[in-house]
Amino acid sequence: MIQHVTLNNGVTMPSLGLGVFQSPPEETAAAVETALELGYRHIDTAAAYGNERQVGEGIRRSGIDRGEVFIETKVWVSDYGFDETLHAFDKATRKLGVDRLDLLILHQPATDRFERTIAAYQALEKLLADGRVRAIGVSNFMRHHLDDLLKQTRIVPAVNQIELHPYFSQPDVQKAGAEHGILTQAWSPIGGITFYPGWGEDRRSVIEDPAIGAIAEDLGRSPAQVMLRWQLQHGRSAIPKSTNPKRIAENFDVFGFELTGEQMAAIDALDTGVRSGPDPDVPRLERFNMVIPED
């Protein structure tokens, strides 16, 4: 069973996908192939992950028709600018081995060069108009970033991919998205960002939270399944990451049960308002200037 969401331009997207952030290239193709064999039909990657080529390899190895797989990737900050972003599309499709993307988004608002962010988004608009992408969006945009973007561009993003898990649910960003018909997509949907290098050392693991554990025990499910079900029942998209076949399967097995209103509220109440990953308003010059290889 695959649950879909309809984006603001009418394109349908599987609500649950496989994420490949920090997936070693040598493990990525096998993880993608496994996921597709298990029933996933949505794969999320990014130029900055360094594994787009392996994502394409995994899709081809699966034998699943390209038209059945929703491919989402992201333009990195060093490729922002109008012509640069058009070229970033060429790099991404070449690595993935496809000629069209289902969803292409900007990876960061990049507040230190926001004029280039606007130009990059205008390039996405052209790619959409030319039929080379089916939908466009952004990632890690807060309300004020969205406001600034919408003032200077024509097409409302279809998706905003943000850090979102029970300890950090970003209600204002979600509300801003809803006001404009932008779908919220959760990265780190089960709280794995608590182990993000440089940010996670002093964080509590969401997956070990007692309240989530109690709900999981009552339902005979895992804490990860409970959190993914919470994401989906709120109408969001989620892209859990794993290269472990057992966990990939477990993360997809979330359509055969439902959380009660009381259980949903108990998870909602866990929000701390504290970000676990990088702050989108803080430039990271060394990281932002990372060059994305041609091949």
C-alpha positions as CSV (number, residue, x, y, z in Angstrom):
1,M,0.0,0.0,0.0
2,I,1.3,3.4,-1.0
3,Q,-0.2,6.6,0.4
4,H,0.0,9.7,-1.9
5,V,-0.3,13.4,-1.4
6,T,-1.3,15.9,-4.0
7,L,1.0,18.9,-4.5
8,N,-0.3,22.4,-5.2
9,N,0.2,22.0,-8.9
10,G,-1.7,18.7,-9.1
11,V,1.2,16.3,-9.1
12,T,0.8,13.4,-6.8
13,M,3.7,12.2,-4.7
14,P,4.1,9.1,-2.5
15,S,4.0,10.5,1.0
16,L,6.7,8.2,2.4
17,G,10.1,8.0,0.7
18,L,13.5,6.7,1.3
19,G,16.1,9.3,2.3
20,V,19.8,8.8,1.6
21,F,21.4,11.6,3.6
22,Q,24.8,10.3,4.9
23,S,24.2,7.0,3.1
24,P,27.7,6.0,1.9
25,P,27.8,5.8,-1.9
26,E,28.9,2.2,-1.7
27,E,25.7,1.3,0.3
28,T,23.2,3.6,-1.5
29,A,22.5,1.6,-4.6
30,A,21.6,-1.5,-2.6
31,A,19.5,0.5,-0.2
32,V,17.5,2.1,-3.0
33,E,17.1,-1.3,-4.8
34,T,15.9,-2.9,-1.5
35,A,13.4,-0.1,-0.9
36,L,11.9,-0.3,-4.3
37,E,11.6,-4.0,-4.1
38,L,9.7,-3.5,-0.8
39,G,7.2,-1.1,-2.3
40,Y,8.7,2.4,-1.9
41,R,8.2,4.6,-4.9
42,H,9.8,7.8,-3.7
43,I,13.5,8.4,-3.3
44,D,15.0,11.6,-1.9
45,T,18.6,12.6,-2.6
46,A,20.7,15.8,-3.1
47,A,23.7,17.0,-4.9
48,A,25.4,17.6,-1.6
49,Y,25.0,14.0,-0.5
50,G,27.4,12.8,-3.2
51,N,25.3,9.7,-4.0
52,E,22.9,10.7,-6.9
53,R,24.7,8.4,-9.2
54,Q,24.2,5.4,-6.9
55,V,20.5,6.4,-6.5
56,G,20.1,6.1,-10.2
57,E,22.0,2.8,-10.2
58,G,19.7,1.4,-7.5
59,I,16.6,2.4,-9.5
60,R,17.8,0.7,-12.6
61,R,18.9,-2.4,-10.7
62,S,15.4,-2.7,-9.2
63,G,13.8,-3.2,-12.6
64,I,11.0,-0.8,-11.6
65,D,9.9,1.4,-14.5
66,R,11.3,4.9,-14.2
67,G,7.7,6.3,-14.5
68,E,6.7,4.6,-11.3
69,V,9.5,6.1,-9.2
70,F,9.2,9.7,-7.8
71,I,12.8,11.1,-7.8
72,E,13.5,14.2,-5.7
73,T,16.8,15.9,-5.4
74,K,18.3,19.3,-4.3
75,V,20.5,22.0,-5.7
76,W,23.4,22.9,-3.5
77,V,24.2,26.5,-2.5
78,S,27.5,26.7,-4.5
79,D,25.3,26.1,-7.6
80,Y,22.9,29.0,-6.9
81,G,22.3,31.6,-9.6
82,F,20.2,31.3,-12.7
83,D,22.6,29.8,-15.2
84,E,24.4,27.9,-12.4
85,T,21.2,26.2,-11.3
86,L,20.2,25.2,-14.9
87,H,23.6,23.6,-15.0
88,A,23.0,21.9,-11.7
89,F,20.0,20.3,-13.2
90,D,22.1,18.9,-16.0
91,K,24.6,17.5,-13.5
92,A,21.9,15.9,-11.4
93,T,20.1,14.3,-14.3
94,R,23.4,13.0,-15.7
95,K,24.3,11.4,-12.5
96,L,20.9,10.0,-11.9
97,G,20.6,8.7,-15.5
98,V,17.3,10.4,-16.2
99,D,16.2,13.3,-18.3
100,R,13.4,14.6,-16.1
101,L,13.0,15.1,-12.3
102,D,9.8,14.7,-10.3
103,L,10.8,17.3,-7.7
104,L,13.8,19.7,-7.6
105,I,14.3,21.9,-4.6
106,L,16.8,24.4,-3.2
107,H,18.7,22.9,-0.3
108,Q,19.1,26.0,1.8
109,P,17.9,29.6,1.9
110,A,21.5,30.7,2.0
111,T,20.8,34.1,3.7
112,D,24.4,35.4,3.0
113,R,23.6,35.2,-0.8
114,F,19.9,35.4,-0.9
115,E,19.8,37.2,-4.3
116,R,21.5,34.1,-5.8
117,T,18.9,32.0,-4.0
118,I,16.1,34.0,-5.8
119,A,17.9,33.6,-9.1
120,A,18.2,29.8,-8.5
121,Y,14.5,29.6,-7.8
122,Q,13.8,31.5,-11.0
123,A,15.8,28.8,-12.8
124,L,13.6,26.2,-11.2
125,E,10.6,28.0,-12.5
126,K,12.0,27.8,-16.0
127,L,12.8,24.1,-15.7
128,L,9.2,23.6,-14.6
129,A,7.8,25.7,-17.5
130,D,10.0,23.7,-19.9
131,G,8.7,20.4,-18.5
132,R,12.1,19.2,-17.3
133,V,10.8,19.0,-13.7
134,R,7.3,18.1,-12.6
135,A,7.4,20.2,-9.3
136,I,9.7,22.6,-7.6
137,G,10.3,23.6,-3.9
138,V,12.6,24.5,-1.2
139,S,14.3,23.1,1.9
140,N,15.0,24.6,5.4
141,F,13.0,27.8,4.6
142,M,11.5,29.5,7.6
143,R,8.5,31.8,7.4
144,H,10.5,34.9,6.6
145,H,12.5,33.1,3.9
146,L,9.3,32.0,2.3
147,D,7.8,35.6,2.5
148,D,10.9,37.0,0.8
149,L,10.9,34.3,-1.8
150,L,7.2,34.7,-2.7
151,K,7.7,38.5,-3.1
152,Q,10.2,38.0,-5.9
153,T,9.1,34.9,-7.7
154,R,6.0,33.7,-9.6
155,I,5.4,30.1,-8.6
156,V,4.6,29.0,-5.0
157,P,6.9,26.1,-3.9
158,A,5.2,22.7,-3.9
159,V,7.2,21.5,-1.0
160,N,9.3,22.8,1.9
161,Q,11.5,20.1,3.4
162,I,12.4,20.9,7.0
163,E,13.8,19.3,10.2
164,L,10.6,17.9,11.8
165,H,10.3,15.2,14.5
166,P,8.5,15.0,17.8
167,Y,11.1,17.1,19.6
168,F,11.1,19.9,17.0
169,S,7.9,20.2,15.0
170,Q,8.3,23.8,13.8
171,P,4.5,24.7,14.0
172,D,5.0,28.3,12.6
173,V,6.8,27.0,9.5
174,Q,4.1,24.4,9.0
175,K,1.5,27.1,9.3
176,A,3.3,29.3,6.9
177,G,3.3,26.5,4.4
178,A,-0.3,25.7,4.9
179,E,-1.2,29.3,4.3
180,H,0.3,29.1,0.8
181,G,-0.5,25.5,0.0
182,I,3.1,24.3,0.5
183,L,3.4,20.7,1.6
184,T,5.6,20.2,4.6
185,Q,8.1,17.4,4.2
186,A,10.0,16.1,7.2
187,W,13.7,15.4,7.2
188,S,14.9,13.5,10.2
189,P,11.3,12.4,10.7
190,I,12.3,10.0,13.5
191,G,14.8,12.2,15.1
192,G,18.0,10.9,13.7
193,I,19.4,14.4,13.5
194,T,20.1,14.1,17.2
195,F,23.3,12.3,16.0
196,Y,24.1,14.9,13.3
197,P,27.9,15.6,13.5
198,G,28.6,18.8,15.4
199,W,25.0,19.2,16.7
200,G,23.9,15.9,18.3
201,E,26.3,15.2,21.1
202,D,24.2,16.6,23.9
203,R,20.8,15.8,22.5
204,R,18.3,13.2,23.7
205,S,17.4,10.5,21.3
206,V,13.8,10.9,20.2
207,I,13.5,7.2,19.5
208,E,14.2,6.4,23.2
209,D,11.5,8.8,24.5
210,P,9.3,7.0,27.1
211,A,6.0,8.5,25.8
212,I,6.7,7.2,22.3
213,G,7.9,3.9,23.7
214,A,4.7,3.4,25.6
215,I,2.5,4.1,22.5
216,A,4.7,1.7,20.5
217,E,4.3,-1.0,23.1
218,D,0.5,-0.6,23.2
219,L,0.3,-0.9,19.4
220,G,2.9,-3.7,19.0
221,R,4.9,-1.4,16.8
222,S,8.4,0.2,16.9
223,P,9.0,3.8,18.1
224,A,10.1,4.6,14.5
225,Q,6.9,3.3,13.1
226,V,4.9,5.3,15.6
227,M,6.7,8.5,14.7
228,L,6.3,7.9,11.0
229,R,2.6,7.2,11.4
230,W,2.4,10.5,13.4
231,Q,4.0,12.4,10.5
232,L,1.6,10.8,7.9
233,Q,-1.5,11.3,9.9
234,H,-0.7,15.0,10.2
235,G,-0.7,15.1,6.4
236,R,3.0,15.5,5.9
237,S,5.5,13.8,3.7
238,A,8.4,11.9,5.5
239,I,11.7,10.6,4.1
240,P,13.3,8.3,6.7
241,K,16.9,7.3,6.0
242,S,18.4,3.8,6.4
243,T,20.7,1.4,4.6
244,N,19.7,-1.5,6.8
245,P,17.2,-3.7,4.9
246,K,15.3,-4.6,8.1
247,R,14.8,-1.0,9.0
248,I,14.0,0.0,5.5
249,A,11.2,-2.6,5.6
250,E,10.1,-1.5,9.1
251,N,9.8,2.1,8.1
252,F,7.6,1.3,5.2
253,D,5.2,-0.9,7.3
254,V,3.2,2.1,8.7
255,F,0.0,1.9,6.7
256,G,-1.8,-0.8,8.6
257,F,-2.5,1.0,11.8
258,E,-3.6,4.4,13.1
259,L,-2.8,6.5,16.2
260,T,-5.7,7.7,18.3
261,G,-6.3,11.4,18.8
262,E,-5.0,11.0,22.3
263,Q,-1.8,9.3,21.1
264,M,-1.3,12.0,18.4
265,A,-1.7,14.7,21.1
266,A,0.8,13.0,23.4
267,I,3.4,13.1,20.7
268,D,2.6,16.7,19.7
269,A,3.2,17.6,23.3
270,L,6.8,16.5,23.1
271,D,7.9,19.5,21.1
272,T,10.8,21.3,22.8
273,G,11.1,24.1,20.3
274,V,14.8,23.4,20.2
275,R,16.5,22.8,16.8
276,S,18.8,19.8,16.6
277,G,20.3,20.5,13.2
278,P,22.0,23.6,11.6
279,D,20.2,27.0,11.9
280,P,19.1,28.0,8.3
281,D,19.8,31.7,9.2
282,V,23.4,31.0,10.0
283,P,25.7,30.9,7.0
284,R,28.2,28.0,6.9
285,L,30.7,29.4,4.4
286,E,33.0,26.4,4.1
287,R,30.0,24.0,3.6
288,F,28.1,26.4,1.3
289,N,31.1,26.8,-0.9
290,M,31.6,23.1,-1.4
291,V,31.9,22.4,-5.1
292,I,29.5,19.8,-6.6
293,P,31.5,17.6,-9.1
294,E,30.4,17.4,-12.7
295,D,30.3,13.6,-12.6
